Amino acid sequence: MITSPLAVITGVVVPGDGRGRVLGFPTANLECEPPALPDDGIYAAWVRVDDDPHPWAASVSVGTNPTFAGARERRIEVHLHDVEIDLYGRMLTVDLVARLRPTLRFDAVDDLIEQTADDVARCRALLDAAAGVGS
Ligand SMILES: Cc1cc2nc3c(=O)[nH]c(=O)nc-3n(C[C@H](O)[C@H](O)[C@H](O)COP(=O)(O)O)c2cc1C
């Protein structure tokens, strides 16, 4: 891993709205102090679980999920690319290494799903390059 992070955020995983799995991109929602959060947006990140030093590649959303009705607090949501672990109650350390785009409000959920798939592919390529995969 050669990229130094834009920000490092730690937080405990709490229940979200339970929508991510339906969309095809399950996310772990972190509870952390709002001042700890960087600008809203979509980020590539390395994530560590509790005190395990292994970094998992992830796509991360920071914001209020404006596509969906109802006010909610700003939150950081972590979609791990290559592993499904039950993360409830676990402490995550999230190294945000690149910001891809701002958070958008989509008129159609299918457009959000399509954009998220593209985000995950971009994050994966970026993190693979940073880790020297394939070189
Ligand atoms: C890579 C990625 C990109 C996302 N981009 C947006 C976005 O642009 N706009 C938005 O409203 N939500 C975005 N989200 C958040 C999803 O709306 C959210 O993960 C989903 O509603 C599930 O939320 P839940 O875990 O609280 O159920 C994104 C999530 C991920 C993982």
The ligand as an SDF file (V2000), in Angstrom:
LIG
                    3D

 31 33  0  0  0  0  0  0  0  0999 V2000
  -19.9820    3.3340   -3.7690 C   0  0  0  0  0  0  0  0  0  0  0  0
  -21.2490    3.9680   -3.2370 C   0  0  0  0  0  0  0  0  0  0  0  0
  -21.7540    5.1110   -3.8550 C   0  0  0  0  0  0  0  0  0  0  0  0
  -22.9210    5.7190   -3.3780 C   0  0  0  0  0  0  0  0  0  0  0  0
  -23.3850    6.8610   -3.9820 N   0  0  0  0  0  0  0  0  0  0  0  0
  -24.5270    7.4420   -3.5420 C   0  0  0  0  0  0  0  0  0  0  0  0
  -25.0340    8.6250   -4.1680 C   0  0  0  0  0  0  0  0  0  0  0  0
  -24.4290    9.2380   -5.0570 O   0  0  0  0  0  0  0  0  0  0  0  0
  -26.2320    9.1020   -3.7210 N   0  0  0  0  0  0  0  0  0  0  0  0
  -26.9410    8.5000   -2.7150 C   0  0  0  0  0  0  0  0  0  0  0  0
  -28.0320    8.9840   -2.3900 O   0  0  0  0  0  0  0  0  0  0  0  0
  -26.4580    7.4180   -2.0600 N   0  0  0  0  0  0  0  0  0  0  0  0
  -25.2700    6.8780   -2.4500 C   0  0  0  0  0  0  0  0  0  0  0  0
  -24.7690    5.7730   -1.8110 N   0  0  0  0  0  0  0  0  0  0  0  0
  -25.4060    5.3310   -0.5650 C   0  0  0  0  0  0  0  0  0  0  0  0
  -26.5450    4.3780   -0.7690 C   0  0  0  0  0  0  0  0  0  0  0  0
  -27.7280    5.1310   -0.9620 O   0  0  0  0  0  0  0  0  0  0  0  0
  -26.6630    3.5340    0.5160 C   0  0  0  0  0  0  0  0  0  0  0  0
  -25.4990    2.7420    0.6530 O   0  0  0  0  0  0  0  0  0  0  0  0
  -27.8800    2.6560    0.5030 C   0  0  0  0  0  0  0  0  0  0  0  0
  -29.0470    3.4450    0.5320 O   0  0  0  0  0  0  0  0  0  0  0  0
  -27.8900    1.6820    1.6860 C   0  0  0  0  0  0  0  0  0  0  0  0
  -27.9890    2.3700    2.8870 O   0  0  0  0  0  0  0  0  0  0  0  0
  -28.1740    1.5360    4.2540 P   0  0  0  0  0  0  0  0  0  0  0  0
  -26.8820    0.8140    4.5350 O   0  0  0  0  0  0  0  0  0  0  0  0
  -28.4620    2.5810    5.3160 O   0  0  0  0  0  0  0  0  0  0  0  0
  -29.3120    0.5980    4.0480 O   0  0  0  0  0  0  0  0  0  0  0  0
  -23.5980    5.1610   -2.2660 C   0  0  0  0  0  0  0  0  0  0  0  0
  -23.0870    3.9980   -1.6500 C   0  0  0  0  0  0  0  0  0  0  0  0
  -21.9270    3.4070   -2.1250 C   0  0  0  0  0  0  0  0  0  0  0  0
  -21.3870    2.1710   -1.4460 C   0  0  0  0  0  0  0  0  0  0  0  0
  1  2  1  0
  2  3  1  0
  2 30  2  0
  3  4  2  0
  4  5  1  0
  4 28  1  0
  5  6  2  0
  6  7  1  0
  6 13  1  0
  7  8  2  0
  7  9  1  0
  9 10  1  0
 10 11  2  0
 10 12  1  0
 12 13  2  0
 13 14  1  0
 14 15  1  0
 14 28  1  0
 15 16  1  0
 16 17  1  0
 16 18  1  0
 18 19  1  0
 18 20  1  0
 20 21  1  0
 20 22  1  0
 22 23  1  0
 23 24  1  0
 24 25  2  0
 24 26  1  0
 24 27  1  0
 28 29  2  0
 29 30  1  0
 30 31  1  0
M  END
$$$$
